[in-house]
Amino acid sequence: MLDEEEFVKIGGIEQWISIKGKNPTSPVLLVVHGGPGAAWSGFFVPQNAAWENDFIVVRWDQRGAGRTFGRSGPVGPKVTIAGMAQDGIEGRGVRPFAPA
C-alpha cells in the first residue's frame, strides 16, 4: 500500500505531490488537476479512490495551484506552458513522484 504526500523540488520550487495505490507495481496514473490557480486536491471525490485499486495515483499541485501555491506562491509572467511541461518531465524522476 502506498500513501505518501510531500513537497518535492521540481523546476526550482517546492511542489506538492501525493502518491496512493494498493499495489506498488501498478502503472502510474498522473492526475494534473486545476491550475494554475486552482486544484482538486482539497476536493477528492470517492469514486477516484477506485483508481487506487488498479493504478498508483499521483496527484500533483503544479505551479500556482493548491498547496504548491501556498508554499511557492503564484505563477509569474515568465511561466510558460512549455516550462510547466518541463516541470512534469523533471518530476518523473523525483521521489515520491516516481515509485521505487
C-alpha positions as CSV (number, residue, x, y, z in Angstrom):
1,M,0.0,0.0,0.0
2,L,1.4,3.4,-1.0
3,D,0.2,6.5,0.8
4,E,2.7,9.4,0.7
5,E,2.4,13.2,0.5
6,E,5.1,15.7,0.5
7,F,6.7,18.8,-1.1
8,V,9.4,18.0,-3.6
9,K,11.7,20.3,-5.5
10,I,10.7,20.5,-9.2
11,G,11.7,23.3,-11.5
12,G,13.5,25.1,-8.7
13,I,10.4,25.4,-6.4
14,E,8.7,23.2,-3.9
15,Q,5.7,21.5,-5.5
16,W,3.1,19.3,-3.7
17,I,2.8,15.6,-4.7
18,S,0.7,12.8,-3.3
19,I,1.0,9.2,-4.3
20,K,-1.5,6.5,-3.4
21,G,-2.1,2.9,-4.5
22,K,-2.7,-0.6,-3.4
23,N,0.0,-2.2,-5.5
24,P,3.4,-0.7,-5.9
25,T,3.9,-2.5,-9.2
26,S,0.8,-1.0,-10.8
27,P,1.2,1.5,-13.6
28,V,1.3,5.2,-12.7
29,L,-1.7,7.5,-13.3
30,L,-0.7,11.1,-13.1
31,V,-3.5,13.5,-12.2
32,V,-2.6,17.0,-13.2
33,H,-5.6,18.9,-11.9
34,G,-6.7,22.5,-11.7
35,G,-4.2,25.3,-12.0
36,P,-2.5,27.3,-12.4
37,G,-4.7,29.0,-9.8
38,A,-6.9,26.0,-8.7
39,A,-6.5,22.5,-7.6
40,W,-8.8,19.5,-6.8
41,S,-6.5,18.2,-4.1
42,G,-8.9,19.5,-1.4
43,F,-11.9,18.1,-3.2
44,F,-11.1,14.5,-3.7
45,V,-14.2,12.6,-4.6
46,P,-14.8,9.0,-3.5
47,Q,-15.0,7.4,-7.0
48,N,-11.4,8.5,-7.6
49,A,-10.4,6.1,-4.8
50,A,-11.3,3.2,-7.1
51,W,-8.4,4.2,-9.3
52,E,-6.0,3.3,-6.5
53,N,-7.0,-0.4,-6.9
54,D,-5.5,-0.5,-10.4
55,F,-3.0,2.3,-10.5
56,I,-0.5,4.2,-8.5
57,V,-2.3,7.6,-8.4
58,V,0.0,10.5,-8.4
59,R,-1.7,13.9,-7.7
60,W,0.4,17.0,-8.5
61,D,-0.5,20.5,-7.5
62,Q,1.6,22.2,-10.2
63,R,2.9,25.7,-10.2
64,G,0.3,28.3,-9.0
65,A,-2.1,25.6,-7.7
66,G,-3.2,24.2,-4.4
67,R,-0.6,23.5,-1.8
68,T,2.2,24.4,-4.2
69,F,0.6,27.9,-4.5
70,G,0.6,28.1,-0.7
71,R,4.3,27.2,-0.4
72,S,5.7,28.8,-3.5
73,G,3.3,31.5,-4.5
74,P,1.5,32.4,-7.7
75,V,3.0,31.8,-11.2
76,G,4.8,34.9,-12.6
77,P,4.7,36.3,-16.1
78,K,7.8,34.3,-17.0
79,V,6.0,31.0,-16.5
80,T,5.1,29.3,-19.8
81,I,3.2,26.2,-20.8
82,A,6.5,24.7,-22.0
83,G,8.0,25.5,-18.7
84,M,5.2,23.8,-16.8
85,A,5.5,20.8,-19.1
86,Q,9.2,20.7,-18.3
87,D,8.3,20.5,-14.6
88,G,6.3,17.4,-15.4
89,I,9.3,15.8,-17.3
90,E,11.6,16.8,-14.4
91,G,9.2,15.5,-11.8
92,R,9.2,12.0,-13.3
93,G,12.5,11.2,-11.5
94,V,11.6,12.8,-8.2
95,R,10.5,10.5,-5.3
96,P,7.7,10.1,-4.4
97,F,6.5,11.1,-7.9
98,A,8.2,8.1,-9.4
99,P,7.5,4.8,-7.4
100,A,10.5,2.7,-6.5
